[in-house]
């Protein structure tokens, strides 16, 4: 099976997964001097936010694979894609040569005429493609540097289009920036109001907690002194002191009376023994 037959079969296989596919796109006019060459297959999902650009390199023979791996030529396609997969014929010794290559996917065209994914491709880590730039390159990529039209070199027209995309309408950008800043300012004010409300709520909660703690402490003092029924917890401090002094005075008076009684009994007992 030659290279083009293998490529066409892979293209049909990838299209079955509802992807947009370009076969051998000529991207010589994009990506700096010399461009990015022409990958065998470039596929993308039908999603602007998550297109998942994917390059497939078809290798029908082992010599073709080794020539690519010898100088890591496949890495020149990394700015075009997020993932890269080698699609090889079953006659190629892919286990020996592709397994050590990190990150790349491996697909094998089996003897039964089916494509089988041996290893899924991982994202290579960037830089990832600029959607606008790649789209323009795919639209004008087949224009040769020497081909001319009424506007001069067609490659120059591509560069002009890319420059126009890079320099968006300044007024639109200012409007978008002002709208963004206004929205962020409103968000910040709303967050500040929410934080202030929570702080006030926390302060009120702390005040109530302190008040309850003080009331509990006063109730404990009342219970310790036996004043539960003689003093209200919300009376002022001087009333508390008055009640405490009165209670302590009564306690001391009672103790003095007991001491005097004990002393009289002791004296009487001593007199009886002397007689």
Steps between C-alpha positions, in 0.01 A plus 500: 500500500659827393500834678207665320271199541578489871441875528162487324384213718606692816314808376178300465554352845552841668200656323280229651562669838328820376819700462603757241801361312761656270716265300859618440429872559776724365595733786820642357368852548455476877728442796810701410772434248435183304152466650375185664510275198215268420376245757333191361171565675370785716173439685295719730180458700200714411541721805641852521569482875659150498605418144772250600730546197648162410775418248532147356826389339458198272792257468457215253860379525758470773755708310253789479438476875870491586578799281239699692615384843870541430488879531161530675352659190148441632556762771477780241125431492452568873407870450220374274338260742432398856562129435699300246445138398706265281279281278710206377456185295511173695824407323684784676677409826320770697559338841874547473507848347185679619445370852800696641377827346307679778160656450430396141205280415535171312246357254558180304331387179453130579508203266119494513490843340394693809654782697580419862620757754790356699568816700299820526684823433558738791512878479858602424494796740495790258524739347156413364374631166339839455160420350479816291852458365458134410161570340651769278788271415263222399298742287801647318762232570506357149598836353858484385745774592566561128137498394368849437168665446384857451590586861857369481639186665222288648714425801500871577120492495510229764732705716274803459199297609686372803608854583138618478394227740783592737395869500135488591279806489635727777158643582356154546788405724450813713129429532569142598766611749273763658216250526731247660634757748147616589385144561803428716442823697139398566615157611756656736238735651261211549774296664590792729136539605474128568820504708381805699166333570672185623737704719208686660320172555812356660536803729138468614549131561813570703316763709216258573749229592681732742171608653388141553839411649476788748146403599606142554794612715270716716255214539784275612601762762141521622480125533832485685387765751145370528348816351279348230177642653633826636657662199398543139767447240430829324543716818793744502837423649446704820183297576706183469763634736232601751343156495839331534603722794168439674524126454862484612419717807224260600732205451772661714248590775377143509856373524578742789193385692605139457850579624368684808267211583783253466720711728229520770448126489871446533521738796208333679648158453833613640332650813309181575815294496678737741228454763 
